[in-house]
Amino acid sequence: MIITKTPYRISFFGGGTDHPEWYRENKGGVLATTFDKYCYISVRPLPQFFDHKYRIVYSKVESIKNLNEIQHPSVRETLKYFNCHQGLEIHHDGDLPAKSGLGSSSSFTVGLVNALKELEGVHSSPYELATTAIHIEQNLINECVGSQDQISAAYGGFNEISFHSDDKFTVEPKLFPPNRVNDLNNHLMLFFTGISRFSSEVSKSQIINMKNCHSQMNELHDMVSEGSSILNNINTPIDEFGKLLHRAWISKRSLSGKITNSKIDELYSAAIKAGAIGGKVLGAGSGGFVLFFVRPENQDKVRAVLANLTYVPFNFENTGSKIVLSQPNGF
C-alpha cells in the first residue's frame, strides 16, 4: 500500500495570472503558501478474484471493471496517463471540503501522481509532480484551471511562482523572517462559507473577460512582489499586508460577475466592520473559503459576526506532497 499526504494551499496575490491564456502573452506570477490541512490518497493492488478491477472511494464509491468507465475525472485520466492496467483500490480522504478554493482538486491529482510513481518505484521531484498534474488537469481532463495549485501542492511552503510564455515555471522559495511568518499566521482567519462550486466554471467567465481587464490583471501580478516585500521588511507594519489583500480583492472581484455574490459581499462587509483589515475569497471565487486579515484583538468580534460560518484555525507548513507509507511487498 502507498499513502501520500498532500497539503492544500492559500494563494495571496496574483491569482488569475497563472492561467495559460494569460501568461502565454503576459506576465504571470503568484505568492502562495501551503498550510496544515491535507489530502490523503491511498493506493493498493486489488486481487484478481474480485468482480471489479478498480475500486475508487471518495464522496462516492466506484467499483468497476473498465478504466474508461471511471467517473472521477482525475483518477480516470491519471491512470490512463500512467497506462495502468493492473487492478487498484484508491481511497481519498481530505481534511477540508472539496470545491472550496483551497486547491483541493490539484492536491488530489498531485497526491495520486505521487502514489502511482511510488508504485512504479520511481521518486519524483516536486517539478515533475507539478508538471505532470498540470498536464493531466489542463490537457487530459480539459479543465479550465490555472497552474499554481499543482505547484504549491508539490513544493509546499511559501513560494513566489513565475509563469513563462513557454508554459514553464520557476519557483522561488520565500524564506521570510520566522517571526514575521508567525505574525502573519496570527493575523489570518479562515472561514468556510458552506458554498461549494466548480472553480473551472468561475474561471471560464474570468478568462473570457481577460482582454477587457488588462490593467486589473497587471495590478494583481504587481502585488506579488509588493506582498513579498512587506513580509521581508520587518520595519513595515504587518497591517500593510492586510491592506494589500483588500486592494487585491477589490481588483479581483471586478474581473467577472461570478467571482462574488450578494452573500459573500455581505459577509465580507460584516467582517470589515467588525475589524478585519482585508481579505479575499480563496480560489476562483463564488464560494468556498474566505480568508481575512484581522488583528488578534479584533478576532473575537469577527468570529461573532461570522458565527454562521465554520471557522478553521490553521498553521503554515512547508513539506509539499510526500509519501507517508510505502509497503511495496506484494506489488
Secondary structure, 3 states (H helix, E strand, C coil): CEEEEEEEEEEEECCCCCCHHHHCCCCEEEEEEEEEEEEEEEEEECCCCCCCCEEEECCCEEEECCHHHCCCHHHHHHHHHCCCCCCEEEEEEECCCCCCCCCHHHHHHHHHHHHHHHHCCCCCCHHHHHHHHHHHHHHHCCCCCCCHHHHHHHHCCCEEEEECCCCCEEEEECCCCHHHHHHHHHHEEEEECCCCCCHHHHHHHHHHCHHHCHHHHHHHHHHHHHHHHHHHCCCCCCHHHHHHHHHHHHHHCCCCCCCCCHHHHHHHHHHHHHCEEEEEECCCCCCCEEEEEECHHHHHHHHHHCCCCEECCCCEECCCCEEEEECCCCC
